[in-house]
Amino acid sequence: MDITDVLAECVNLFGEIVVLVTVNVLLLIIYYPTVGASATIQTMSASKKIGFTLIELLVAIAILGILATVGLGNFQSSQIKSRDAQRKSDLSQIQKALEMYYNDRGGYPLTTELQTLLNSGSSWTGASGQTIYMKTVPKGPKGESYCYESDGTYYKIYAKLENTKDPKIITPSSSVCTAANGYNYGVSSSNVAP
C-alpha cells in the first residue's frame, strides 16, 4: 500500500467521521428536549417548543457539508503540491549527482546508462565502486520514473507535475521526454535549456 492509498483511506475516514458527528448532533438536538433531561424543560409550558425546526436542521447540515467539501478540496490540493515539491527536490538531487559525475569523468552519462538506474531506483556508483553518486536513485512519489536524455555533453531530466497551474511548467525541448508523454517540468545542464 503506497502513500496515495493511505491518503485516500484518510479522506474516506474523514468523510465518515463528519457524517457520524453530524448524525449524533442531530439526534441530540431532536431527542434531548423530548426526553425531559432537566427540570426546566419539564416545567415549561406546552406552547413553548424546545428544539430546532426542519429548516434550521437542513441549514446546519448544508453548512457542515460545505465545510467538509472545502476541507477535503484543500487537503487534496496540498497533497498534490507536496508530491510536486518532492519531484522537484528529486530532480535537484539527481542534478547534483550528475555534476559530481561530470567532475569525475569529464562528461555526463549517456541516456541509456542513467535511464536504467532511474527506472530501477537502485544505487548509482562509479565504475570502480569507490564513488557513490547516489545511494538510491529516487523515483517519483507515486513510483513513477523520471526521464533522462543525454549524449554525454549535456543532460536534461524531466518529471510529470500534477499541479498544471505551477508557474514552473514547461514544454520539454526533448526528443525522448516529450509533453505527449506527460513530462512538463525539467532541469538541465547549463549548456542547454530544459
C-alpha positions as CSV (number, residue, x, y, z in Angstrom):
1,M,0.0,0.0,0.0
2,D,1.6,3.3,-1.1
3,I,1.1,6.8,0.3
4,T,-1.7,7.7,-2.1
5,D,-3.7,4.7,-0.9
6,V,-3.2,5.7,2.7
7,L,-4.2,9.3,1.9
8,A,-7.4,8.1,0.1
9,E,-8.3,6.0,3.1
10,C,-7.8,9.0,5.4
11,V,-10.0,11.1,3.2
12,N,-12.7,8.4,3.3
13,L,-12.4,8.1,7.0
14,F,-12.6,11.9,7.5
15,G,-15.9,11.9,5.5
16,E,-17.3,9.1,7.6
17,I,-16.4,10.9,10.8
18,V,-18.1,14.1,9.6
19,V,-21.3,12.1,8.8
20,L,-21.2,10.3,12.2
21,V,-20.7,13.5,14.1
22,T,-23.5,15.2,12.2
23,V,-25.9,12.4,12.9
24,N,-25.1,12.3,16.6
25,V,-25.5,16.1,16.9
26,L,-28.9,15.9,15.1
27,L,-30.0,13.1,17.4
28,L,-29.1,15.1,20.5
29,I,-30.9,18.2,19.1
30,I,-34.0,16.2,18.4
31,Y,-34.2,13.9,21.4
32,Y,-32.8,16.0,24.2
33,P,-35.9,18.3,24.6
34,T,-38.4,15.4,24.2
35,V,-36.8,13.2,26.9
36,G,-37.1,15.9,29.5
37,A,-33.4,15.9,30.6
38,S,-33.8,18.8,33.0
39,A,-36.5,20.2,35.3
40,T,-36.5,23.4,33.4
41,I,-37.6,21.7,30.2
42,Q,-40.3,19.8,32.1
43,T,-41.8,22.9,33.8
44,M,-42.1,25.0,30.6
45,S,-45.5,25.5,29.2
46,A,-46.7,23.3,26.4
47,S,-47.0,26.2,24.0
48,K,-43.2,26.8,24.0
49,K,-41.3,24.4,21.9
50,I,-37.8,23.5,22.5
51,G,-35.6,22.3,19.6
52,F,-34.9,23.3,16.0
53,T,-37.2,23.5,13.1
54,L,-36.6,21.3,10.0
55,I,-35.3,24.3,8.1
56,E,-32.8,25.1,10.8
57,L,-31.6,21.5,10.7
58,L,-31.3,21.5,7.0
59,V,-29.3,24.7,7.0
60,A,-26.9,23.2,9.7
61,I,-26.4,20.1,7.6
62,A,-25.7,22.1,4.5
63,I,-23.1,24.3,6.3
64,L,-21.4,21.1,7.6
65,G,-21.4,19.7,4.1
66,I,-19.9,22.8,2.6
67,L,-17.2,22.9,5.3
68,A,-16.3,19.3,4.7
69,T,-16.1,19.8,0.9
70,V,-13.9,22.8,1.3
71,G,-11.7,20.9,3.8
72,L,-11.3,17.9,1.5
73,G,-10.5,20.1,-1.5
74,N,-7.8,21.9,0.3
75,F,-6.4,18.6,1.7
76,Q,-6.2,17.1,-1.8
77,S,-4.6,20.3,-3.3
78,S,-2.0,20.4,-0.6
79,Q,-1.2,16.7,-1.2
80,I,-0.7,17.4,-5.0
81,K,1.6,20.3,-4.2
82,S,3.6,18.2,-1.7
83,R,4.2,15.4,-4.3
84,D,5.3,18.0,-6.9
85,A,7.7,19.5,-4.4
86,Q,9.2,16.0,-3.9
87,R,9.6,15.6,-7.6
88,K,11.4,19.0,-7.9
89,S,13.7,18.0,-5.0
90,D,14.5,14.6,-6.6
91,L,15.5,16.3,-9.8
92,S,17.7,18.7,-7.9
93,Q,19.4,15.8,-6.1
94,I,20.0,14.0,-9.4
95,Q,21.3,17.2,-10.9
96,K,23.9,17.5,-8.2
97,A,25.0,13.8,-8.7
98,L,25.3,14.4,-12.4
99,E,27.6,17.4,-11.8
100,M,29.8,15.2,-9.5
101,Y,29.8,12.5,-12.2
102,Y,30.9,15.2,-14.8
103,N,33.7,16.4,-12.5
104,D,35.0,12.8,-12.2
105,R,34.6,11.6,-15.8
106,G,34.6,14.8,-17.9
107,G,31.2,14.0,-19.4
108,Y,27.6,13.1,-18.4
109,P,26.3,9.5,-18.5
110,L,24.5,8.6,-21.7
111,T,20.7,8.3,-21.9
112,T,20.6,4.5,-21.7
113,E,23.0,4.3,-18.8
114,L,21.2,6.6,-16.4
115,Q,17.7,5.9,-17.6
116,T,18.2,2.3,-16.5
117,L,19.1,3.5,-13.0
118,L,16.1,5.9,-12.9
119,N,13.8,3.0,-13.8
120,S,15.2,0.6,-11.3
121,G,15.7,3.0,-8.4
122,S,19.0,1.3,-7.5
123,S,22.3,2.7,-6.2
124,W,24.4,4.8,-8.6
125,T,28.1,4.1,-8.1
126,G,31.2,4.8,-10.2
127,A,32.9,2.1,-12.3
128,S,35.3,1.0,-9.6
129,G,32.5,1.1,-7.0
130,Q,34.6,3.6,-4.9
131,T,32.4,6.7,-5.7
132,I,28.8,6.7,-4.7
133,Y,26.9,9.3,-6.7
134,M,23.5,8.4,-5.2
135,K,22.8,5.8,-2.5
136,T,19.4,5.3,-4.1
137,V,18.3,6.9,-7.3
138,P,14.9,8.4,-6.5
139,K,11.6,7.5,-8.1
140,G,8.6,9.8,-8.1
141,P,6.2,9.9,-5.1
142,K,3.8,7.6,-7.0
143,G,6.5,5.3,-8.1
144,E,6.9,6.8,-11.5
145,S,10.3,7.1,-13.2
146,Y,11.9,10.4,-14.2
147,C,13.0,10.8,-17.8
148,Y,16.6,11.5,-18.7
149,E,18.3,12.5,-22.0
150,S,22.0,12.9,-22.7
151,D,24.6,12.5,-25.4
152,G,27.5,13.0,-22.8
153,T,27.9,16.7,-23.4
154,Y,24.6,17.8,-21.9
155,Y,21.7,16.4,-19.9
156,K,18.0,17.0,-19.4
157,I,15.9,15.4,-16.7
158,Y,12.1,15.6,-16.7
159,A,9.2,14.9,-14.3
160,K,5.4,14.9,-14.5
161,L,4.0,17.5,-12.2
162,E,0.4,17.1,-11.2
163,N,-0.4,20.7,-10.5
164,T,-0.9,22.1,-14.0
165,K,-1.1,25.7,-12.7
166,D,2.5,25.5,-11.3
167,P,4.5,28.5,-12.7
168,K,7.5,26.2,-13.5
169,I,5.6,24.1,-16.0
170,I,7.4,23.9,-19.3
171,T,7.2,22.3,-22.7
172,P,10.2,19.9,-22.9
173,S,12.7,20.6,-25.6
174,S,13.5,16.9,-25.8
175,S,13.0,14.2,-28.4
176,V,12.9,11.5,-25.8
177,C,10.9,13.1,-22.9
178,T,8.0,14.8,-24.6
179,A,5.0,16.7,-23.4
180,A,2.9,14.0,-25.1
181,N,4.3,11.5,-22.5
182,G,3.2,13.9,-19.7
183,Y,6.6,15.4,-18.9
184,N,6.1,19.1,-18.0
185,Y,8.9,20.1,-15.7
186,G,12.7,19.7,-16.2
187,V,16.2,20.7,-15.3
188,S,19.3,20.6,-17.5
189,S,23.0,21.2,-17.7
190,S,24.0,24.8,-18.0
191,N,24.8,24.5,-21.7
192,V,21.2,23.7,-22.8
193,A,17.6,24.7,-21.9
194,P,15.3,22.1,-20.4
